[in-house]
Amino acid sequence: MRSSLIDYLSDKANEIRCLSIESTGASGSGHPSSCMSAADVLSVLFFHEMRYSNEEPRHPSSDRFILSKGHAAPGLYSAWCAAGLFSKEKLMTLRKIDSDLEGHPTPRLNFIDAATGSLGQGLSVAAGMAYVGKYIDKASYRTYCMIGDGESAEGSIWEALSFASHYKLDNLVAIFDINRLGQSEAAPLQHNMDVYKARVEAFGFNAMVVDGHSIEDILKAFEEAKYVKGKPSALICKTYKGQGGSVIADKLNWHGKALSGDVKDKTLKEINYQMNGTPVIPRPVIVDDAHRVVESPIVIEGDLGYEKGTKIATRVAYGHGLVKLGHASNRVVALDADTKNSTHSLMFKNEFPDRFIECFIAEQNMVGVALGVGARRRTIPFCSTFATFFTRAMDQIRMAAVSQSHLNMAGSHCGVSIGEDGPSQMALEDIAAFRAIPNLVYFYPSDAVSTVRAVELAANYPCMTFIRTSRPATTVIYSSDEKFEIGNAKIVKQSPDDMVLVIGCGITLESAMGAYTVLAAQGIKIRVMDPFTIKPLDSEAVLMNAKACGGRVITVEDHYPEGGLGEAVAGVLSGADFVTTHKMLAVREIPRSGPPAVLLNMFGISADCVTAAVKTMV
C-alpha cells in the first residue's frame, strides 16, 4: 500500500481533528473529543472511499453517509470543509444562531440526508437508503453509517442490524466507533472488541475488528467490504476519545466540552506536529447509474367503486387506496410491521411485491427505514401498523420531522371500537402525539371514499402525514367524485334550524349520524361535521357552524380527551365570545375487552350517548 496515500490520509485526519477543535472552540461548545476518535475513519471515507460531488452533494448516484453519532457533527462538517465544499470561515460559524452548521446535523444542510443526534437511529435510516440502492434504484452507490459505542446500547441499532442482514444489504457498511468512553462513564463493554464482533456477527454481518487509528487497517477493511456479497459489513473500530491530544485522550470528563486556553493550544500543536505535508491525491468519481427522479402530481383516476350506503372499514379502503396509488406512480413504496393482513397493506404487496418492504415487529426500525427509503425523494413511502404501536417509535417520528421527511404513516385499529382485543391494542393517545409533530397532517377519514382521497393527498403532501383508520365497517357517505382538501371539513347533515353542532370522526361520525336520526324523529335538529383532518383543523368551518348552532358544540371521539379532537376544537373555540357550551365526549378511563357496540356505549361515545348529550343542551 502506497505510503504517500497513508501519509495523505493521515494528514486529512489530523486536519479534521484540528478543524473540529477550532470550530468548537469558536462556538464555545460541542464535542471535539468524539470527533477526534472518528477522524481517521472520516478521512478514509471522504478522501479515498466515498464517491460524491461537491457541486451536488445529494447527487442521485453519490455514496451515502449517515452520522448516527450526531454529536460528532463538527467532525463531519470539518471533513466536508477539508474536501472543499465550504470555507473554513463558514465552519467557524458552528452553532451560531444564523448558521445552518447546527450542534447536530439536520437537512438544512445540502449534504445531510437525515437529522441525527437522538442516538440509535442512524443505522435504520442507512438501511433504508441501502435497500433502495440495491432493490429499487439497482445502482452502484454504497451507504455508510457511523455509530457510537454508547448508542449501540439502543435496541433500534439491533433492529436495524437484523433488518440489514435479512435483506442481504451488501451495499451497506456499519462503522462502530468504539472509543471506550460514554458521556458520564465508560461504555459497558469498553474495549472488549471480541464481544462486539461476536454480537454483530450473530446478527448476520461480516464483522471486522479494526485499529481505528491505523489508516492502513481502515483501508483494508473498506476494501474487503466491497467484495463481500450477500451480507452487510461492519467495521468495529478500536479508537480513543480525544485521540491526538495527550491531555484529553482516553480520559473521562471531556465529553461535550470545547477545548480552550492552554489545553487547546497544546493539543493543536501536538496534532500539527504530526502533519506530513503530502500532496493532494484525487478522490474516486461518481458512477452515474441512478436515475433522476422527476416529481409530478399523483392522481387517482376514475370511479373508486364504492356505493353510497354500503359499509366498508376504512382500514380496508386504505389498502384499496394504496394499490390505486401504486398504479398511479412507481415511486410509491409500502412498508409494514407484520400487520399487513390487518392494515390491508397486503393488497399492495400482492400487487407490487417489488415495492413492498416487510419490516417485521420492529416499529422503531420501520419508521427509520421508511425515512431512509424516502431520502432524496427517491420514493414516496407509506408505512403501516396498528396506530397504538406507532407510539413506540415516537422519537423516530419526531426526528423524521426534523429531517424534513416525506414520511406517510397509516395507523389502524384505533380506539375502543376494535372490541375484544382489549386496551393493549387500542390507540387512544395517537391524536395527541401526532398533533405535536411540526408540519404533519393528521387525516381521520370517516368512510372509504375519504380514506382513498386521504391516501392520494398524503402522497402529494411535501411533509409528513398520518392516516388514522378504523377496524369496524363504516357507511360510505361520499360519492367518488367528492373533492377533499387538507384542512377542509365536510358538513354531512344540516338545516337552517340546527341547535347543536356535533363533530365526529371515523366510528364516532357514525355515532353522530345515529344520533341525528333519532333526534330528527323527535323534532330536534343537529348539524353534523366531519373534520377530515384534525391537523390542520378547519377552524373557519368550526367557528361558522358553531355560531350557526347558537354556540352549542359537542365533540365525540374514540380517543382519550387529552390532546384529541375535543381539545383541538376547544382551542379554536377559546377565542369566540358566542360559545355557550362545548361538551367533549371521549374515552375517560382505561378501557377493557368487549363487543365494539357495548364498549362505545360504556365509554360514552355511542349514538345513544351523543343523543343524551344533545338533550342536555337544548
Summary of the structure (lengths in Angstrom):
residues: 618
radius of gyration: 27.5
end to end distance: 87.8
largest distance: 92.9
contacts: 2357
relative contact order: 0.09
helix: 42%
strand: 15%
